[in-house]
Every structure is written in C-alpha cells, then in structure tokens.
Amino acid sequence: LVERRFPENNDTGLVGGGVGVVTLHRPKALNALCDALFDDLIHAVRAFDADDDIGCIVITGSEKAFAAGADISEMSTREFATVYNKNMFSQWA
C-alpha cells in the first residue's frame, strides 16, 4: 500500500481539511484482495481515521485495475467451507 496525505503541509489551520489517500499496490496481481492486503488496508485506514487533520479517506487502485477481486491463488489452498464462511470484512467493525 501507498499512503499519502493532502495537503502535506496544512497551513490552512482547518481541522479535518486533509485527505488521506491509500493506493492498493499489488501490480502483478492486479491488486487482488489477499489477507495481507486487507491487514495493511485496515491499518492504514485506522491510522487516517485517528488523525484529526484527515477529513476524508480515498482508496484507489492502479491505472489498470482498482482490484481484481479475491486472490484466487490464496484461496485455492483452503477448503470451500472455510472460504465461504469467512467474513473477510469482520475486521472493519
């Protein structure tokens, strides 16, 4: 992941006027969503959420793809029931 903050130097004095940008960066996998990417994404978003200078969080992908979807190669080693029953978004709560 790549994390950026805009404006980088907040001379406006406005609290919450900044934008946190998180860019998914797994170019070889077209940003396929794997467990490690989810962990990094959650960490980055929580850090921005805790920052009073950030008023908006934008999640982006690459020019070619935002995210290809689930990382099938990671899922291929798991049993169907495990994948089906896993709530990938439970960490967001």
Backbone as CSV, one residue per row, in Angstrom:
resi,resn,N_x,N_y,N_z,CA_x,CA_y,CA_z,C_x,C_y,C_z
1,LEU,0.830,-1.183,0.000,0.000,0.000,0.000,0.872,1.244,0.000
2,VAL,0.329,2.289,-0.539,0.976,3.596,-0.502,0.011,4.548,0.192
3,GLU,0.495,5.220,1.221,-0.341,6.172,1.958,0.168,7.587,1.702
4,ARG,-0.753,8.500,1.430,-0.399,9.908,1.236,-1.410,10.781,1.950
5,ARG,-0.967,11.966,2.295,-1.842,12.940,2.956,-1.819,14.229,2.146
6,PHE,-2.995,14.800,1.914,-3.094,16.079,1.198,-3.938,17.026,2.024
7,PRO,-3.628,18.270,2.220,-2.324,18.825,1.857,-1.249,18.280,2.781
8,GLU,-0.040,18.120,2.255,1.048,17.575,3.055,1.427,18.527,4.175
9,ASN,1.310,19.819,3.935,1.571,20.820,4.965,0.292,21.628,5.115
10,ASN,-0.432,21.383,6.180,-1.737,22.010,6.357,-1.574,23.410,6.948
11,ASP,-1.367,24.403,6.075,-1.230,25.792,6.514,-2.587,26.474,6.681
12,THR,-3.662,25.775,6.353,-4.983,26.403,6.413,-5.477,26.548,7.837
13,GLY,-4.967,25.710,8.747,-5.445,25.743,10.122,-6.775,25.041,10.294
14,LEU,-7.306,24.466,9.216,-8.589,23.779,9.282,-8.388,22.349,9.765
15,VAL,-9.058,21.994,10.817,-9.012,20.611,11.283,-9.919,19.791,10.391
16,GLY,-9.445,18.664,9.951,-10.244,17.803,9.093,-10.248,18.218,7.645
17,GLY,-9.385,19.132,7.263,-9.351,19.599,5.880,-8.497,18.759,4.967
18,GLY,-7.763,17.793,5.534,-6.859,16.977,4.738,-7.536,15.741,4.176
19,VAL,-6.899,15.184,3.191,-7.394,13.964,2.553,-6.326,12.891,2.700
20,GLY,-6.717,11.739,3.194,-5.818,10.590,3.264,-6.081,9.716,2.053
21,VAL,-5.036,9.390,1.316,-5.176,8.560,0.115,-4.418,7.260,0.327
22,VAL,-5.103,6.150,0.162,-4.486,4.833,0.244,-4.571,4.221,-1.155
23,THR,-3.419,3.865,-1.706,-3.379,3.268,-3.038,-2.998,1.800,-2.918
24,LEU,-3.867,0.916,-3.392,-3.558,-0.513,-3.415,-2.387,-0.713,-4.369
25,HIS,-1.397,-1.511,-3.956,-0.211,-1.661,-4.794,0.257,-3.122,-4.832
26,ARG,-0.432,-3.907,-5.618,-0.022,-5.284,-5.945,-0.129,-5.407,-7.464
27,PRO,0.751,-4.732,-8.194,0.594,-4.641,-9.644,0.600,-5.987,-10.364
28,LYS,1.405,-6.929,-9.909,1.465,-8.228,-10.596,0.173,-9.021,-10.434
29,ALA,-0.546,-8.760,-9.338,-1.795,-9.473,-9.067,-3.015,-8.605,-9.334
30,LEU,-2.818,-7.464,-9.998,-3.908,-6.521,-10.270,-4.664,-6.158,-8.990
31,ASN,-3.900,-6.003,-7.918,-4.453,-5.622,-6.610,-5.478,-6.615,-6.075
32,ALA,-5.283,-7.892,-6.393,-6.182,-8.920,-5.863,-6.177,-8.847,-4.342
33,LEU,-7.342,-9.024,-3.744,-7.524,-8.844,-2.304,-7.123,-10.106,-1.544
34,CYS,-5.957,-10.060,-0.936,-5.471,-11.165,-0.122,-5.509,-10.740,1.353
35,ASP,-5.259,-11.687,2.250,-5.301,-11.384,3.678,-4.307,-10.289,4.058
36,ALA,-3.089,-10.348,3.528,-2.068,-9.352,3.867,-2.475,-7.955,3.394
37,LEU,-3.067,-7.866,2.200,-3.508,-6.570,1.696,-4.629,-6.008,2.568
38,PHE,-5.563,-6.867,2.972,-6.634,-6.424,3.866,-6.061,-5.914,5.183
39,ASP,-5.080,-6.640,5.747,-4.472,-6.207,7.011,-3.829,-4.832,6.855
40,ASP,-3.069,-4.654,5.770,-2.418,-3.359,5.525,-3.440,-2.250,5.306
41,LEU,-4.486,-2.555,4.559,-5.520,-1.574,4.274,-6.228,-1.133,5.553
42,ILE,-6.570,-2.080,6.393,-7.243,-1.765,7.650,-6.334,-0.918,8.540
43,HIS,-5.058,-1.265,8.610,-4.098,-0.491,9.399,-4.015,0.956,8.897
44,ALA,-3.908,1.128,7.585,-3.786,2.472,7.000,-5.051,3.298,7.243
45,VAL,-6.206,2.701,7.037,-7.466,3.430,7.203,-7.686,3.806,8.666
46,ARG,-7.343,2.917,9.577,-7.491,3.241,11.003,-6.554,4.375,11.411
47,ALA,-5.338,4.385,10.852,-4.391,5.467,11.161,-4.938,6.809,10.675
48,PHE,-5.489,6.833,9.464,-6.081,8.064,8.953,-7.300,8.462,9.783
49,ASP,-8.115,7.492,10.166,-9.318,7.767,10.941,-8.983,8.393,12.295
50,ALA,-7.858,8.020,12.858,-7.440,8.550,14.155,-6.793,9.936,14.051
51,ASP,-6.518,10.389,12.849,-5.848,11.668,12.622,-6.889,12.769,12.424
52,ASP,-6.933,13.728,13.342,-7.919,14.807,13.254,-7.722,15.708,12.041
53,ASP,-6.540,15.682,11.440,-6.280,16.502,10.255,-6.829,15.881,8.980
54,ILE,-7.291,14.636,9.067,-7.839,13.949,7.896,-9.355,13.998,7.961
55,GLY,-9.967,14.584,6.936,-11.421,14.689,6.887,-12.061,13.739,5.896
56,CYS,-11.231,13.111,5.052,-11.746,12.220,4.011,-10.674,11.177,3.707
57,ILE,-11.089,9.950,3.478,-10.170,8.878,3.100,-10.589,8.367,1.731
58,VAL,-9.638,8.326,0.809,-9.878,7.832,-0.546,-9.036,6.581,-0.746
59,ILE,-9.660,5.517,-1.223,-8.941,4.280,-1.533,-8.926,4.137,-3.045
60,THR,-7.716,4.021,-3.606,-7.564,3.928,-5.050,-6.816,2.660,-5.427
61,GLY,-6.862,2.353,-6.717,-6.092,1.238,-7.260,-5.069,1.776,-8.235
62,SER,-4.762,0.995,-9.238,-3.806,1.423,-10.257,-4.563,1.890,-11.492
63,GLU,-3.819,2.328,-12.493,-4.471,2.733,-13.739,-5.165,1.556,-14.408
64,LYS,-4.605,0.368,-14.228,-5.129,-0.816,-14.905,-6.320,-1.444,-14.161
65,ALA,-6.264,-1.424,-12.829,-7.338,-2.070,-12.069,-7.415,-1.492,-10.665
66,PHE,-8.645,-1.296,-10.195,-8.810,-0.936,-8.782,-8.441,-2.153,-7.948
67,ALA,-9.162,-3.233,-8.151,-8.864,-4.510,-7.507,-9.496,-5.607,-8.361
68,ALA,-8.741,-6.648,-8.588,-9.211,-7.734,-9.439,-10.266,-8.594,-8.745
69,GLY,-10.414,-8.425,-7.455,-11.333,-9.251,-6.680,-10.532,-10.083,-5.702
70,ALA,-11.079,-11.189,-5.306,-10.400,-12.056,-4.344,-9.146,-12.665,-4.962
71,ASP,-8.145,-12.894,-4.124,-6.911,-13.528,-4.576,-7.144,-15.035,-4.650
72,ILE,-7.442,-15.506,-5.842,-7.799,-16.914,-6.054,-6.646,-17.834,-5.681
73,SER,-5.404,-17.428,-5.955,-4.263,-18.290,-5.615,-4.173,-18.497,-4.102
74,GLU,-4.493,-17.484,-3.322,-4.504,-17.632,-1.869,-5.667,-18.514,-1.425
75,MET,-6.807,-18.357,-2.061,-7.992,-19.134,-1.691,-7.895,-20.600,-2.100
76,SER,-7.080,-20.890,-3.109,-7.030,-22.250,-3.669,-6.523,-23.286,-2.678
77,THR,-5.810,-22.865,-1.660,-5.283,-23.810,-0.670,-6.262,-24.046,0.476
78,ARG,-7.400,-23.414,0.444,-8.362,-23.517,1.533,-9.562,-24.366,1.128
79,GLU,-10.204,-24.933,2.116,-11.424,-25.699,1.885,-12.568,-24.742,1.544
80,PHE,-13.514,-25.219,0.736,-14.637,-24.399,0.320,-15.384,-23.820,1.518
81,ALA,-15.685,-24.657,2.504,-16.459,-24.206,3.660,-15.733,-23.088,4.413
82,THR,-14.419,-23.169,4.497,-13.633,-22.143,5.189,-13.760,-20.807,4.479
83,VAL,-13.606,-20.835,3.165,-13.690,-19.597,2.380,-15.111,-19.044,2.402
84,TYR,-16.087,-19.915,2.243,-17.485,-19.494,2.188,-17.943,-18.874,3.501
85,ASN,-17.495,-19.432,4.618,-17.955,-18.979,5.926,-17.130,-17.833,6.507
86,LYS,-15.982,-17.531,5.908,-15.137,-16.463,6.441,-15.733,-15.108,6.091
87,ASN,-15.839,-14.264,7.091,-16.298,-12.902,6.880,-15.074,-12.022,6.719
88,MET,-14.672,-11.765,5.461,-13.460,-11.006,5.213,-13.525,-9.591,5.766
89,PHE,-14.720,-9.086,5.972,-14.883,-7.714,6.414,-15.099,-7.576,7.923
90,SER,-14.997,-8.672,8.657,-15.239,-8.606,10.099,-14.239,-7.715,10.806
91,GLN,-13.035,-7.586,10.265,-12.002,-6.750,10.880,-12.369,-5.263,10.842
92,TRP,-13.270,-4.872,9.942,-13.627,-3.453,9.780,-14.487,-2.958,10.924
93,ALA,-15.163,-3.868,11.594,-16.100,-3.456,12.657,-15.408,-2.885,13.863
